[in-house]
Amino acid sequence: MTMRAECLDRPPAATLARGRGFRAFVAAAFTRLAEWRERAEQRAHLAGMDERLLKDIGISAVEAAREADKPFWKP
């Protein structure tokens, strides 16, 4: 059965919902990747801060190191 024939077998709303589902999945995947990248960049920046900057934001060097050592996929 060809793609065209499959589309004819389904109601138009089902075909549209299927397309939106895939687009939503791809959009969610890109969003997750962007979150992971941002988290990794923030943790790298945190790891490079000196004591004075850490004091300004209200965290200790131990807390900063603990956060910076987390893998990017963990919140």
N, C-alpha and C positions, 0 to 999 in steps of 0.2 A: 504494500500500500504506500503510495507516495504522500508526501507532506500535504499536498493540495487535497488529496482525498481524505486524509485525516481531519483536516480543517472543515471539510464539508460534512463529516460525520458528527462533529461536535456543534453544539449551539454557539453562536458568535460570542456570547458572554463568557463561556468556558474557555474559548481560545484566547480572549483578551486577558482573562484572569491568569491563565498559564503564562502569558508573556509578562504580565506585571509581577508574577511571583519570581520569575527568573531575574528580572530587572531589580526587584527588591533585594534578592539574594546578593547580586553583584554589588549593589549600592551598600548593603550592610557589610560585605567583605571589605570593600574599599574604606569604609568608615572605620572598621576595626583595625585595618592596617595603619591608617592615619593615627589612630589613638596609640597604637603600639610604638610608632615612630616618635610621636610627641613625647610619650612617657620615657623612651630611651634617651632622647635628647635632654629632657629635664633632669634625668638622673645623672647623666654625664656632666651636665652643668653643675649640679649639686656636688658631685664628687670633686670638682675643681675649685670649690669655694674655700676661702681661708676662714680662720676663726672669727675675724671681725665681721665678715659678711654673714656667717652662720648666726652670730650673736644678734645681728640686725634683724634676721627673720625669726629669731626665737627658738632655734634648735641647737643641740649640741653636736660636736663632731662625731660622737658615737651614733647618734640618731641619723645624722646625714650619711654616715658610712653604711649603716644598716639599710637605709632606703636606697642608696646608690647601688648596693650589691644585689638588690632584687632583680630577677629576670624581667624583661620588658613586658611580658604577658601577664604578670601579676600586678593587680592594683595596689 
